[in-house]
Amino acid sequence: MAITDWPADERPREKLLGRGAAALSDAELLALFLRVGIRGKTAVDLARELLGTFGSLTRLCAAPANEFAAIPGMGLAKYAQLQAVMELARRALSEQMNDADVFESPATVRDWLRLRIGSLPHEVFYVLLLDARHRLIEAAELFRGTLTQTSVYPREVVKLALARNAAAVILAHNHPSGAAEPSSADELLTRSLKQALELVDIRVLDHFIVTAHAKPLSFAERGLL
């Protein structure tokens, strides 16, 4: 049965307009993005198959271009559209962090970090550089490593923070394994960076460990700073 033959209040577009986007399932939201299905399958059917193939919406959005484009009914044009949507979301969150003290909306920082680095297959280290009012100056990827390890040099973090005239920083790195718990190496690195930055009067406000499917872990909330 075509979606146009469904009851009006069950069609994804009408449901969104009447009850808001939050009322839709992942498959329904994805169906609105796809717009049309393929022969024998509605857009909702196709969306459900995509979610089943990749395992989750997060993994779907982070899929490599060749894997996404290989799915019947997809292709590089759809892949480009999906990545554009993801980047729009990141930029919208970045604007929120630019406009106000980041600690007025900690959920925004967490959401941005998950969108930016949560699904990466390799480990990266980010520094969010903040001004004296804790507004975002720049978010910089400083180091990139393997699946389990990356090399972070405190002098490079200090150098960048001084160059951008930052008053404070938030540190973040991802765990591609999916385990959000900090390792002893993570704790040692955090102490080293905090000590190095304190020498030039720059505060470390937090350090987040980010994964694809869990709320980023905060060192400050754990009492590890």
C-alpha positions as CSV (number, residue, x, y, z in Angstrom):
1,M,0.0,0.0,0.0
2,A,1.4,3.4,-0.9
3,I,1.9,6.0,1.8
4,T,-0.7,8.2,0.2
5,D,-3.3,5.5,0.9
6,W,-2.5,5.5,4.6
7,P,-4.8,7.3,7.1
8,A,-3.8,10.9,7.2
9,D,-2.7,10.9,10.8
10,E,-0.3,8.0,10.1
11,R,1.5,9.5,7.1
12,P,5.0,10.8,8.2
13,R,4.6,14.3,6.7
14,E,1.1,14.9,8.1
15,K,2.2,13.4,11.5
16,L,5.1,15.8,11.7
17,L,3.1,18.8,10.8
18,G,0.4,17.9,13.3
19,R,2.4,16.6,16.2
20,G,6.0,17.8,15.7
21,A,9.1,16.0,14.5
22,A,9.7,14.4,17.9
23,A,6.6,12.3,17.4
24,L,8.1,10.4,14.5
25,S,10.1,7.2,14.7
26,D,13.6,7.0,13.2
27,A,12.2,5.2,10.2
28,E,9.5,7.8,9.6
29,L,12.0,10.7,9.8
30,L,14.3,8.9,7.5
31,A,11.4,8.3,5.1
32,L,10.8,12.0,4.9
33,F,14.4,12.5,4.0
34,L,14.2,9.8,1.3
35,R,10.9,11.2,0.0
36,V,10.2,8.2,-2.3
37,G,10.7,4.5,-2.1
38,I,11.6,2.0,-4.8
39,R,9.5,-0.5,-6.7
40,G,7.5,-2.6,-4.2
41,K,8.6,-0.7,-1.2
42,T,7.4,2.6,0.3
43,A,9.9,5.2,1.7
44,V,9.1,3.9,5.2
45,D,9.8,0.3,4.2
46,L,13.1,1.4,2.6
47,A,14.0,3.4,5.7
48,R,13.4,0.4,8.0
49,E,15.6,-1.7,5.8
50,L,18.4,0.9,5.9
51,L,18.2,1.0,9.7
52,G,18.3,-2.8,9.8
53,T,21.3,-2.9,7.4
54,F,23.4,-0.4,9.3
55,G,22.1,-1.3,12.8
56,S,21.2,2.3,13.9
57,L,20.5,5.8,12.7
58,T,23.9,6.8,14.0
59,R,25.8,4.2,12.0
60,L,23.7,4.9,8.9
61,C,24.7,8.6,9.1
62,A,28.3,7.7,9.6
63,A,28.5,5.1,6.9
64,P,31.2,5.5,4.2
65,A,30.0,6.8,0.8
66,N,30.6,3.5,-1.0
67,E,28.6,1.4,1.5
68,F,25.7,3.8,1.6
69,A,25.6,4.2,-2.2
70,A,25.6,0.4,-2.7
71,I,22.1,0.1,-1.2
72,P,19.4,-0.1,-3.8
73,G,17.6,3.2,-4.1
74,M,20.4,5.2,-2.6
75,G,23.4,6.5,-4.4
76,L,26.0,9.2,-4.1
77,A,23.4,12.0,-4.5
78,K,21.4,10.8,-1.5
79,Y,24.7,10.3,0.4
80,A,25.7,13.9,-0.3
81,Q,22.2,15.1,0.9
82,L,22.5,13.2,4.1
83,Q,25.9,14.5,4.9
84,A,24.7,18.0,4.2
85,V,21.9,17.6,6.7
86,M,24.4,16.3,9.3
87,E,26.7,19.3,8.7
88,L,23.8,21.7,9.0
89,A,23.0,20.2,12.4
90,R,26.6,20.6,13.5
91,R,26.8,24.2,12.4
92,A,23.5,25.1,14.1
93,L,24.9,23.7,17.4
94,S,28.2,25.6,16.8
95,E,26.2,28.8,16.5
96,Q,24.6,28.2,19.8
97,M,28.0,27.7,21.4
98,N,29.3,30.8,19.8
99,D,26.5,33.0,21.1
100,A,26.5,32.2,24.8
101,D,28.4,30.7,27.8
102,V,28.8,27.0,26.8
103,F,27.9,26.0,30.4
104,E,24.5,27.6,30.1
105,S,23.6,24.8,27.7
106,P,25.9,21.8,28.4
107,A,23.6,19.5,26.4
108,T,24.5,21.6,23.3
109,V,28.2,20.8,23.8
110,R,27.5,17.1,24.3
111,D,25.3,17.0,21.2
112,W,27.8,18.8,19.0
113,L,30.6,16.4,20.2
114,R,28.5,13.3,19.4
115,L,27.7,14.6,16.0
116,R,31.3,15.6,15.2
117,I,33.3,12.7,16.6
118,G,31.1,10.1,18.2
119,S,30.9,7.8,15.2
120,L,34.4,8.1,13.8
121,P,36.3,4.8,13.3
122,H,39.5,6.3,14.5
123,E,40.4,8.2,17.7
124,V,40.7,12.0,17.6
125,F,41.4,14.7,20.1
126,Y,39.6,18.0,20.1
127,V,40.1,21.2,21.9
128,L,37.2,23.7,22.3
129,L,38.9,27.1,22.8
130,L,36.8,29.6,24.8
131,D,37.0,33.3,25.6
132,A,36.7,34.8,29.1
133,R,32.9,34.6,28.9
134,H,33.2,30.9,27.9
135,R,31.9,31.5,24.4
136,L,33.4,29.3,21.7
137,I,36.3,30.8,19.8
138,E,37.2,27.7,17.8
139,A,36.9,23.9,17.9
140,A,40.1,22.3,16.7
141,E,41.0,18.7,15.9
142,L,44.6,18.5,17.1
143,F,45.5,14.9,16.9
144,R,44.3,11.8,15.1
145,G,45.3,8.3,16.0
146,T,44.5,4.6,15.5
147,L,41.4,2.7,16.9
148,T,42.9,2.5,20.4
149,Q,45.5,5.2,20.8
150,T,46.4,8.7,19.8
151,S,49.5,10.9,20.7
152,V,48.6,14.2,22.4
153,Y,51.4,16.7,23.0
154,P,50.6,19.2,25.7
155,R,52.9,21.9,24.1
156,E,50.8,21.8,21.0
157,V,47.6,22.4,23.0
158,V,49.2,25.3,24.9
159,K,50.6,26.8,21.7
160,L,47.1,26.8,20.1
161,A,45.4,28.2,23.1
162,L,47.8,31.0,23.4
163,A,47.6,31.8,19.7
164,R,43.8,32.0,19.9
165,N,44.0,34.1,23.1
166,A,41.8,31.5,24.9
167,A,40.9,31.9,28.5
168,A,39.7,28.4,29.0
169,V,39.4,25.1,27.1
170,I,37.2,22.0,27.0
171,L,39.0,18.9,25.9
172,A,37.4,15.9,24.2
173,H,38.3,12.7,22.5
174,N,36.3,9.7,21.3
175,H,36.4,6.0,22.0
176,P,35.6,4.1,18.8
177,S,35.3,1.0,20.9
178,G,32.1,2.4,22.4
179,A,33.4,2.2,26.0
180,A,33.0,5.6,27.6
181,E,34.9,4.8,30.8
182,P,38.2,6.8,31.1
183,S,41.4,4.8,31.1
184,S,44.4,5.5,33.4
185,A,46.1,7.0,30.3
186,D,43.1,9.3,29.8
187,E,43.3,10.5,33.4
188,L,47.1,11.0,33.2
189,L,46.8,13.0,30.0
190,T,44.1,15.2,31.5
191,R,46.3,16.0,34.5
192,S,49.3,16.7,32.3
193,L,47.3,19.1,30.1
194,K,45.7,20.8,33.0
195,Q,49.1,21.4,34.6
196,A,50.6,22.7,31.4
197,L,47.7,25.1,30.7
198,E,47.6,26.4,34.3
199,L,51.2,27.6,33.8
200,V,49.9,30.1,31.2
201,D,46.7,30.9,33.2
202,I,44.3,28.9,31.0
203,R,41.6,26.8,32.7
204,V,40.6,23.3,31.7
205,L,36.8,23.3,32.3
206,D,36.1,19.7,31.3
207,H,37.3,16.7,29.4
208,F,34.7,14.6,27.6
209,I,34.9,11.1,26.3
210,V,32.6,10.6,23.4
211,T,31.0,7.5,21.9
212,A,28.3,7.0,19.3
213,H,25.6,5.6,21.5
214,A,26.0,7.0,25.0
215,K,26.0,10.4,26.7
216,P,29.6,11.8,26.6
217,L,31.3,11.2,29.9
218,S,32.4,14.4,31.8
219,F,35.6,14.4,33.8
220,A,34.3,17.4,35.8
221,E,31.1,15.5,36.8
222,R,33.2,12.5,37.8
223,G,35.5,14.6,39.9
224,L,38.5,13.8,37.8
225,L,39.6,17.4,37.1
